Amino acid sequence: MTISETGPGLAAVLASAVADVPEPETPPLTAPLRNSFDYTRSLGPVLGRFADGIREGRIVGGRTSAGTVMVPPSEFDPETGAATTDFVDVGPVGTITSWSWQPTPLPGQPLDSPFAWALIRFDGADTDLLHAVAASPDDLSTGARVVPVWAAERTGRITDITHFVLGDTAQDAQPSTVEQETPGVVSYPIGLEIEHAATVVETLYLQGLAEGRLVGGRTSDGVYFPPRSSSPANGDPTTEMVELPDTGIVTTFCIVNVPFMGQQITPPYVAAYVVLDGTDIGFLHLILECEAHEVRMGMRVKAVWRDKSEWGHTARNISHFKPSGEPDADYETYRSHL
């Protein structure tokens, strides 16, 4: 969904469902949202043999106690549970046992032009491997013979075979042009991307951030920041948008001492829940410009905004909070937030 597709009509419909909250001046915001992380694992002695093989331009299978050759090799015999210890080279020529046509390749798929997904049984193997075959659908059939096309840079992943083509004579793979960084260890990027459409309340909050304003939402049980369309406590709708000051109180906090991948601040530093003045719930942000051990519950803090040229529709417009120099808040004013 894009902004142009939402149209002003949707904003009006949504706003009418959220009590007296005003309709945004522009349609509800939309943006691509991607959540991703890299999963790193050790392949172990069985899959590691398969990975080593394709990095060298060979197909390695594992023989079970019943004599079945599995590709990729299974760590244990699926029938008896016995560990796989016998390995054998197969193929690299194989036979298509089943296939399905992919007329419109998707991002991240092996080929960017129409291709077939096929189950391929290598000569000498008893199980099939799923991979891509570049060929015309008129030339494909169950029983067709195929050979692998090897990547020049191979690191022990299944993508070391870029795809298969029709043929009965395989070419030897050339030596890989790169060295594997950590033999037997691979990282798999995992991610999901969606087009997120903000609600009316979210849109008003995000528009406020882009203008250097902090906008919360009032419900029957208090003022929330960031605002919700309804109270998570009782489900009552947000009835009013409230502009807030950029000062508040530190409630609970932690001192981060452990470095991690992607960290942008050198430890130690403090991540704390800050209850903005006029709100009834805390939100998480950084406390900087003081020693970590000086941060305490009840400390009064003020937002430090990034340069206006860096602003967008994000809470990152606030770089961090710093001590305001005011006297600490009385415990009774924030005890319910601990």
Contacts in CASP RR format, 6 or more apart in sequence:
PFRMAT RR
TARGET T0000
AUTHOR 0000-0000-0000
METHOD contacts of the structure
MODEL  1
MTISETGPGLAAVLASAVADVPEPETPPLTAPLRNSFDYTRSLGPVLGRF
ADGIREGRIVGGRTSAGTVMVPPSEFDPETGAATTDFVDVGPVGTITSWS
WQPTPLPGQPLDSPFAWALIRFDGADTDLLHAVAASPDDLSTGARVVPVW
AAERTGRITDITHFVLGDTAQDAQPSTVEQETPGVVSYPIGLEIEHAATV
VETLYLQGLAEGRLVGGRTSDGVYFPPRSSSPANGDPTTEMVELPDTGIV
TTFCIVNVPFMGQQITPPYVAAYVVLDGTDIGFLHLILECEAHEVRMGMR
VKAVWRDKSEWGHTARNISHFKPSGEPDADYETYRSHL
1 30 0 8 1.000
1 195 0 8 1.000
1 197 0 8 1.000
2 30 0 8 1.000
2 195 0 8 1.000
3 26 0 8 1.000
3 27 0 8 1.000
3 28 0 8 1.000
3 29 0 8 1.000
3 30 0 8 1.000
6 27 0 8 1.000
6 28 0 8 1.000
6 30 0 8 1.000
6 197 0 8 1.000
7 27 0 8 1.000
8 27 0 8 1.000
9 27 0 8 1.000
10 27 0 8 1.000
10 28 0 8 1.000
11 23 0 8 1.000
11 24 0 8 1.000
11 27 0 8 1.000
11 28 0 8 1.000
11 200 0 8 1.000
11 203 0 8 1.000
12 23 0 8 1.000
14 28 0 8 1.000
14 199 0 8 1.000
14 200 0 8 1.000
15 21 0 8 1.000
15 22 0 8 1.000
15 23 0 8 1.000
15 24 0 8 1.000
15 200 0 8 1.000
17 237 0 8 1.000
18 199 0 8 1.000
18 200 0 8 1.000
18 201 0 8 1.000
18 229 0 8 1.000
18 237 0 8 1.000
18 238 0 8 1.000
19 237 0 8 1.000
19 238 0 8 1.000
19 239 0 8 1.000
19 240 0 8 1.000
20 239 0 8 1.000
20 240 0 8 1.000
21 200 0 8 1.000
21 201 0 8 1.000
21 204 0 8 1.000
21 237 0 8 1.000
21 238 0 8 1.000
21 239 0 8 1.000
21 240 0 8 1.000
21 241 0 8 1.000
22 204 0 8 1.000
22 241 0 8 1.000
23 200 0 8 1.000
24 200 0 8 1.000
24 203 0 8 1.000
24 204 0 8 1.000
24 207 0 8 1.000
25 207 0 8 1.000
26 203 0 8 1.000
26 207 0 8 1.000
28 197 0 8 1.000
28 198 0 8 1.000
28 199 0 8 1.000
28 200 0 8 1.000
28 202 0 8 1.000
28 203 0 8 1.000
29 197 0 8 1.000
29 198 0 8 1.000
29 202 0 8 1.000
29 203 0 8 1.000
29 206 0 8 1.000
29 207 0 8 1.000
29 313 0 8 1.000
30 195 0 8 1.000
30 196 0 8 1.000
30 197 0 8 1.000
30 198 0 8 1.000
31 195 0 8 1.000
31 196 0 8 1.000
31 198 0 8 1.000
31 313 0 8 1.000
32 193 0 8 1.000
32 194 0 8 1.000
32 195 0 8 1.000
32 196 0 8 1.000
33 193 0 8 1.000
33 194 0 8 1.000
33 195 0 8 1.000
33 196 0 8 1.000
34 191 0 8 1.000
34 192 0 8 1.000
34 193 0 8 1.000
34 194 0 8 1.000
35 191 0 8 1.000
35 192 0 8 1.000
35 193 0 8 1.000
36 189 0 8 1.000
36 190 0 8 1.000
36 191 0 8 1.000
36 192 0 8 1.000
37 189 0 8 1.000
37 190 0 8 1.000
37 191 0 8 1.000
38 187 0 8 1.000
38 188 0 8 1.000
38 189 0 8 1.000
38 190 0 8 1.000
39 187 0 8 1.000
39 188 0 8 1.000
39 190 0 8 1.000
40 185 0 8 1.000
40 186 0 8 1.000
40 187 0 8 1.000
40 188 0 8 1.000
41 185 0 8 1.000
41 186 0 8 1.000
41 188 0 8 1.000
42 184 0 8 1.000
42 185 0 8 1.000
43 50 0 8 1.000
43 51 0 8 1.000
43 184 0 8 1.000
43 185 0 8 1.000
43 186 0 8 1.000
44 75 0 8 1.000
44 184 0 8 1.000
46 62 0 8 1.000
46 73 0 8 1.000
46 74 0 8 1.000
46 75 0 8 1.000
46 84 0 8 1.000
47 72 0 8 1.000
47 73 0 8 1.000
47 75 0 8 1.000
48 184 0 8 1.000
49 60 0 8 1.000
49 61 0 8 1.000
49 62 0 8 1.000
49 73 0 8 1.000
49 87 0 8 1.000
50 60 0 8 1.000
50 61 0 8 1.000
50 71 0 8 1.000
50 72 0 8 1.000
50 73 0 8 1.000
51 156 0 8 1.000
51 157 0 8 1.000
51 184 0 8 1.000
51 186 0 8 1.000
52 60 0 8 1.000
52 156 0 8 1.000
52 183 0 8 1.000
52 184 0 8 1.000
53 59 0 8 1.000
53 60 0 8 1.000
53 156 0 8 1.000
54 60 0 8 1.000
54 154 0 8 1.000
54 156 0 8 1.000
54 157 0 8 1.000
54 158 0 8 1.000
54 160 0 8 1.000
54 161 0 8 1.000
55 154 0 8 1.000
55 155 0 8 1.000
55 156 0 8 1.000
55 160 0 8 1.000
55 176 0 8 1.000
55 180 0 8 1.000
56 154 0 8 1.000
56 173 0 8 1.000
56 176 0 8 1.000
57 92 0 8 1.000
57 150 0 8 1.000
57 154 0 8 1.000
57 160 0 8 1.000
57 172 0 8 1.000
57 173 0 8 1.000
58 89 0 8 1.000
58 92 0 8 1.000
58 173 0 8 1.000
59 71 0 8 1.000
59 89 0 8 1.000
59 90 0 8 1.000
59 91 0 8 1.000
59 92 0 8 1.000
59 122 0 8 1.000
59 125 0 8 1.000
59 148 0 8 1.000
60 71 0 8 1.000
60 73 0 8 1.000
60 87 0 8 1.000
60 88 0 8 1.000
60 89 0 8 1.000
60 90 0 8 1.000
61 69 0 8 1.000
61 70 0 8 1.000
61 71 0 8 1.000
61 72 0 8 1.000
61 73 0 8 1.000
61 87 0 8 1.000
61 88 0 8 1.000
61 89 0 8 1.000
61 90 0 8 1.000
61 125 0 8 1.000
62 69 0 8 1.000
62 70 0 8 1.000
62 71 0 8 1.000
62 73 0 8 1.000
62 74 0 8 1.000
62 84 0 8 1.000
62 86 0 8 1.000
62 87 0 8 1.000
62 88 0 8 1.000
63 69 0 8 1.000
63 70 0 8 1.000
63 84 0 8 1.000
63 86 0 8 1.000
63 87 0 8 1.000
63 88 0 8 1.000
64 70 0 8 1.000
64 74 0 8 1.000
64 77 0 8 1.000
64 78 0 8 1.000
64 79 0 8 1.000
64 80 0 8 1.000
64 82 0 8 1.000
64 84 0 8 1.000
65 77 0 8 1.000
65 80 0 8 1.000
65 82 0 8 1.000
66 77 0 8 1.000
66 79 0 8 1.000
66 80 0 8 1.000
68 126 0 8 1.000
68 127 0 8 1.000
69 88 0 8 1.000
69 90 0 8 1.000
69 124 0 8 1.000
69 125 0 8 1.000
69 126 0 8 1.000
69 127 0 8 1.000
70 84 0 8 1.000
70 125 0 8 1.000
70 126 0 8 1.000
70 127 0 8 1.000
71 90 0 8 1.000
71 122 0 8 1.000
71 125 0 8 1.000
71 127 0 8 1.000
71 128 0 8 1.000
71 129 0 8 1.000
72 129 0 8 1.000
73 84 0 8 1.000
73 87 0 8 1.000
74 84 0 8 1.000
75 83 0 8 1.000
75 84 0 8 1.000
76 82 0 8 1.000
76 83 0 8 1.000
76 84 0 8 1.000
77 83 0 8 1.000
77 84 0 8 1.000
88 124 0 8 1.000
90 122 0 8 1.000
90 123 0 8 1.000
90 124 0 8 1.000
90 125 0 8 1.000
91 122 0 8 1.000
91 123 0 8 1.000
91 124 0 8 1.000
91 125 0 8 1.000
91 170 0 8 1.000
92 122 0 8 1.000
92 147 0 8 1.000
92 148 0 8 1.000
92 170 0 8 1.000
93 122 0 8 1.000
93 123 0 8 1.000
93 145 0 8 1.000
93 146 0 8 1.000
93 147 0 8 1.000
93 167 0 8 1.000
93 168 0 8 1.000
93 169 0 8 1.000
93 170 0 8 1.000
94 120 0 8 1.000
94 121 0 8 1.000
94 122 0 8 1.000
94 123 0 8 1.000
94 145 0 8 1.000
94 146 0 8 1.000
94 147 0 8 1.000
95 120 0 8 1.000
95 121 0 8 1.000
95 123 0 8 1.000
95 143 0 8 1.000
95 144 0 8 1.000
95 145 0 8 1.000
95 146 0 8 1.000
96 118 0 8 1.000
96 119 0 8 1.000
96 120 0 8 1.000
96 133 0 8 1.000
96 140 0 8 1.000
96 141 0 8 1.000
96 142 0 8 1.000
96 143 0 8 1.000
96 144 0 8 1.000
96 145 0 8 1.000
96 146 0 8 1.000
97 118 0 8 1.000
97 119 0 8 1.000
97 120 0 8 1.000
97 121 0 8 1.000
97 128 0 8 1.000
97 142 0 8 1.000
97 143 0 8 1.000
98 118 0 8 1.000
98 119 0 8 1.000
98 128 0 8 1.000
98 142 0 8 1.000
99 116 0 8 1.000
99 117 0 8 1.000
99 118 0 8 1.000
99 119 0 8 1.000
99 133 0 8 1.000
99 140 0 8 1.000
99 142 0 8 1.000
100 116 0 8 1.000
100 117 0 8 1.000
100 118 0 8 1.000
101 114 0 8 1.000
101 116 0 8 1.000
101 137 0 8 1.000
101 140 0 8 1.000
102 109 0 8 1.000
102 114 0 8 1.000
102 115 0 8 1.000
102 116 0 8 1.000
102 117 0 8 1.000
102 132 0 8 1.000
103 114 0 8 1.000
104 114 0 8 1.000
105 111 0 8 1.000
105 112 0 8 1.000
105 113 0 8 1.000
105 114 0 8 1.000
105 115 0 8 1.000
109 115 0 8 1.000
109 132 0 8 1.000
110 131 0 8 1.000
110 132 0 8 1.000
110 159 0 8 1.000
110 162 0 8 1.000
110 163 0 8 1.000
111 132 0 8 1.000
111 134 0 8 1.000
111 163 0 8 1.000
113 134 0 8 1.000
114 137 0 8 1.000
115 132 0 8 1.000
115 133 0 8 1.000
115 134 0 8 1.000
115 135 0 8 1.000
115 163 0 8 1.000
116 132 0 8 1.000
116 133 0 8 1.000
116 135 0 8 1.000
116 137 0 8 1.000
116 140 0 8 1.000
117 130 0 8 1.000
117 131 0 8 1.000
117 132 0 8 1.000
117 133 0 8 1.000
118 130 0 8 1.000
118 131 0 8 1.000
118 132 0 8 1.000
118 133 0 8 1.000
118 140 0 8 1.000
118 146 0 8 1.000
118 164 0 8 1.000
119 128 0 8 1.000
119 129 0 8 1.000
119 130 0 8 1.000
120 128 0 8 1.000
120 129 0 8 1.000
120 130 0 8 1.000
120 131 0 8 1.000
120 133 0 8 1.000
120 146 0 8 1.000
120 164 0 8 1.000
121 127 0 8 1.000
121 128 0 8 1.000
121 129 0 8 1.000
122 129 0 8 1.000
131 158 0 8 1.000
131 161 0 8 1.000
131 163 0 8 1.000
131 164 0 8 1.000
132 163 0 8 1.000
132 164 0 8 1.000
133 140 0 8 1.000
133 146 0 8 1.000
133 163 0 8 1.000
133 164 0 8 1.000
133 165 0 8 1.000
133 166 0 8 1.000
134 149 0 8 1.000
134 163 0 8 1.000
134 164 0 8 1.000
134 165 0 8 1.000
135 144 0 8 1.000
135 165 0 8 1.000
135 166 0 8 1.000
139 166 0 8 1.000
140 166 0 8 1.000
144 166 0 8 1.000
145 166 0 8 1.000
145 167 0 8 1.000
145 168 0 8 1.000
146 164 0 8 1.000
146 165 0 8 1.000
146 166 0 8 1.000
146 167 0 8 1.000
147 164 0 8 1.000
147 165 0 8 1.000
147 167 0 8 1.000
147 168 0 8 1.000
147 169 0 8 1.000
147 170 0 8 1.000
147 171 0 8 1.000
148 161 0 8 1.000
148 163 0 8 1.000
148 164 0 8 1.000
148 170 0 8 1.000
149 161 0 8 1.000
149 162 0 8 1.000
149 163 0 8 1.000
149 164 0 8 1.000
149 165 0 8 1.000
150 160 0 8 1.000
150 161 0 8 1.000
150 162 0 8 1.000
150 173 0 8 1.000
150 174 0 8 1.000
151 159 0 8 1.000
151 160 0 8 1.000
151 161 0 8 1.000
151 162 0 8 1.000
152 174 0 8 1.000
152 176 0 8 1.000
152 177 0 8 1.000
153 176 0 8 1.000
153 177 0 8 1.000
153 178 0 8 1.000
154 160 0 8 1.000
154 173 0 8 1.000
154 176 0 8 1.000
154 178 0 8 1.000
155 176 0 8 1.000
155 178 0 8 1.000
155 180 0 8 1.000
155 181 0 8 1.000
155 186 0 8 1.000
156 180 0 8 1.000
156 186 0 8 1.000
157 186 0 8 1.000
160 176 0 8 1.000
198 206 0 8 1.000
199 229 0 8 1.000
200 229 0 8 1.000
201 217 0 8 1.000
201 227 0 8 1.000
201 228 0 8 1.000
201 229 0 8 1.000
201 238 0 8 1.000
201 241 0 8 1.000
202 226 0 8 1.000
202 227 0 8 1.000
202 229 0 8 1.000
204 215 0 8 1.000
204 227 0 8 1.000
204 241 0 8 1.000
205 215 0 8 1.000
205 216 0 8 1.000
205 226 0 8 1.000
205 227 0 8 1.000
206 313 0 8 1.000
206 314 0 8 1.000
207 215 0 8 1.000
207 313 0 8 1.000
208 214 0 8 1.000
208 215 0 8 1.000
209 215 0 8 1.000
209 311 0 8 1.000
209 312 0 8 1.000
209 313 0 8 1.000
209 314 0 8 1.000
209 315 0 8 1.000
209 317 0 8 1.000
210 311 0 8 1.000
210 312 0 8 1.000
210 313 0 8 1.000
210 317 0 8 1.000
212 305 0 8 1.000
212 311 0 8 1.000
212 317 0 8 1.000
213 243 0 8 1.000
214 225 0 8 1.000
214 243 0 8 1.000
214 244 0 8 1.000
214 245 0 8 1.000
214 246 0 8 1.000
214 276 0 8 1.000
214 303 0 8 1.000
215 225 0 8 1.000
215 227 0 8 1.000
215 241 0 8 1.000
215 242 0 8 1.000
215 243 0 8 1.000
215 244 0 8 1.000
216 223 0 8 1.000
216 224 0 8 1.000
216 225 0 8 1.000
216 226 0 8 1.000
216 227 0 8 1.000
216 241 0 8 1.000
216 242 0 8 1.000
216 243 0 8 1.000
216 244 0 8 1.000
216 279 0 8 1.000
217 223 0 8 1.000
217 224 0 8 1.000
217 225 0 8 1.000
217 227 0 8 1.000
217 228 0 8 1.000
217 238 0 8 1.000
217 240 0 8 1.000
217 241 0 8 1.000
217 242 0 8 1.000
218 224 0 8 1.000
218 238 0 8 1.000
218 239 0 8 1.000
218 240 0 8 1.000
218 241 0 8 1.000
218 242 0 8 1.000
219 228 0 8 1.000
219 230 0 8 1.000
219 231 0 8 1.000
219 234 0 8 1.000
219 235 0 8 1.000
219 236 0 8 1.000
219 237 0 8 1.000
219 238 0 8 1.000
219 239 0 8 1.000
220 231 0 8 1.000
220 234 0 8 1.000
220 236 0 8 1.000
220 239 0 8 1.000
221 231 0 8 1.000
221 233 0 8 1.000
221 234 0 8 1.000
221 236 0 8 1.000
221 280 0 8 1.000
222 231 0 8 1.000
222 279 0 8 1.000
222 280 0 8 1.000
223 242 0 8 1.000
223 244 0 8 1.000
223 278 0 8 1.000
223 279 0 8 1.000
223 280 0 8 1.000
223 281 0 8 1.000
224 231 0 8 1.000
224 238 0 8 1.000
224 279 0 8 1.000
224 280 0 8 1.000
224 281 0 8 1.000
225 244 0 8 1.000
225 276 0 8 1.000
225 279 0 8 1.000
225 281 0 8 1.000
225 282 0 8 1.000
225 283 0 8 1.000
226 283 0 8 1.000
226 315 0 8 1.000
227 238 0 8 1.000
227 241 0 8 1.000
228 238 0 8 1.000
229 237 0 8 1.000
229 238 0 8 1.000
230 236 0 8 1.000
230 237 0 8 1.000
230 238 0 8 1.000
231 237 0 8 1.000
231 238 0 8 1.000
242 278 0 8 1.000
244 276 0 8 1.000
244 277 0 8 1.000
244 278 0 8 1.000
244 279 0 8 1.000
245 276 0 8 1.000
245 277 0 8 1.000
245 278 0 8 1.000
246 276 0 8 1.000
246 302 0 8 1.000
246 303 0 8 1.000
246 305 0 8 1.000
246 318 0 8 1.000
247 276 0 8 1.000
247 277 0 8 1.000
247 300 0 8 1.000
247 301 0 8 1.000
247 302 0 8 1.000
247 303 0 8 1.000
247 324 0 8 1.000
248 274 0 8 1.000
248 275 0 8 1.000
248 276 0 8 1.000
248 277 0 8 1.000
248 300 0 8 1.000
248 301 0 8 1.000
248 302 0 8 1.000
248 321 0 8 1.000
248 324 0 8 1.000
249 274 0 8 1.000
249 275 0 8 1.000
249 277 0 8 1.000
249 298 0 8 1.000
249 299 0 8 1.000
249 300 0 8 1.000
249 301 0 8 1.000
249 329 0 8 1.000
249 333 0 8 1.000
249 334 0 8 1.000
250 272 0 8 1.000
250 273 0 8 1.000
250 274 0 8 1.000
250 287 0 8 1.000
250 295 0 8 1.000
250 296 0 8 1.000
250 297 0 8 1.000
250 298 0 8 1.000
250 299 0 8 1.000
250 301 0 8 1.000
250 321 0 8 1.000
251 272 0 8 1.000
251 273 0 8 1.000
251 274 0 8 1.000
251 275 0 8 1.000
251 282 0 8 1.000
251 297 0 8 1.000
251 298 0 8 1.000
251 334 0 8 1.000
251 337 0 8 1.000
251 338 0 8 1.000
252 272 0 8 1.000
252 273 0 8 1.000
252 297 0 8 1.000
252 337 0 8 1.000
252 338 0 8 1.000
253 270 0 8 1.000
253 271 0 8 1.000
253 272 0 8 1.000
253 273 0 8 1.000
253 287 0 8 1.000
253 295 0 8 1.000
253 297 0 8 1.000
254 270 0 8 1.000
254 271 0 8 1.000
254 272 0 8 1.000
255 268 0 8 1.000
255 269 0 8 1.000
255 270 0 8 1.000
255 292 0 8 1.000
255 293 0 8 1.000
255 295 0 8 1.000
256 265 0 8 1.000
256 267 0 8 1.000
256 268 0 8 1.000
256 269 0 8 1.000
256 270 0 8 1.000
256 271 0 8 1.000
257 267 0 8 1.000
257 268 0 8 1.000
258 267 0 8 1.000
259 266 0 8 1.000
259 267 0 8 1.000
265 286 0 8 1.000
265 288 0 8 1.000
268 292 0 8 1.000
269 286 0 8 1.000
269 287 0 8 1.000
269 288 0 8 1.000
269 292 0 8 1.000
270 286 0 8 1.000
270 287 0 8 1.000
270 288 0 8 1.000
270 292 0 8 1.000
270 295 0 8 1.000
271 284 0 8 1.000
271 285 0 8 1.000
271 286 0 8 1.000
271 287 0 8 1.000
272 284 0 8 1.000
272 285 0 8 1.000
272 286 0 8 1.000
272 287 0 8 1.000
272 295 0 8 1.000
272 321 0 8 1.000
273 282 0 8 1.000
273 283 0 8 1.000
273 284 0 8 1.000
273 337 0 8 1.000
274 282 0 8 1.000
274 283 0 8 1.000
274 284 0 8 1.000
274 285 0 8 1.000
274 287 0 8 1.000
274 301 0 8 1.000
274 321 0 8 1.000
275 281 0 8 1.000
275 282 0 8 1.000
275 334 0 8 1.000
275 337 0 8 1.000
276 282 0 8 1.000
276 283 0 8 1.000
281 337 0 8 1.000
282 337 0 8 1.000
285 315 0 8 1.000
285 318 0 8 1.000
285 320 0 8 1.000
285 321 0 8 1.000
286 319 0 8 1.000
286 320 0 8 1.000
286 321 0 8 1.000
287 295 0 8 1.000
287 299 0 8 1.000
287 301 0 8 1.000
287 320 0 8 1.000
287 321 0 8 1.000
287 322 0 8 1.000
287 323 0 8 1.000
288 304 0 8 1.000
288 319 0 8 1.000
288 320 0 8 1.000
288 321 0 8 1.000
288 322 0 8 1.000
289 304 0 8 1.000
289 320 0 8 1.000
289 322 0 8 1.000
289 323 0 8 1.000
290 322 0 8 1.000
290 323 0 8 1.000
294 323 0 8 1.000
296 328 0 8 1.000
297 331 0 8 1.000
297 334 0 8 1.000
297 338 0 8 1.000
298 328 0 8 1.000
298 329 0 8 1.000
298 331 0 8 1.000
298 334 0 8 1.000
299 323 0 8 1.000
299 328 0 8 1.000
299 329 0 8 1.000
300 323 0 8 1.000
300 324 0 8 1.000
300 325 0 8 1.000
300 326 0 8 1.000
300 327 0 8 1.000
300 328 0 8 1.000
300 329 0 8 1.000
301 321 0 8 1.000
301 322 0 8 1.000
301 323 0 8 1.000
301 324 0 8 1.000
302 321 0 8 1.000
302 322 0 8 1.000
302 323 0 8 1.000
302 324 0 8 1.000
303 318 0 8 1.000
303 320 0 8 1.000
303 321 0 8 1.000
304 318 0 8 1.000
304 319 0 8 1.000
304 320 0 8 1.000
304 321 0 8 1.000
304 322 0 8 1.000
305 311 0 8 1.000
305 317 0 8 1.000
305 318 0 8 1.000
305 319 0 8 1.000
306 316 0 8 1.000
306 317 0 8 1.000
306 318 0 8 1.000
306 319 0 8 1.000
310 317 0 8 1.000
311 317 0 8 1.000
END
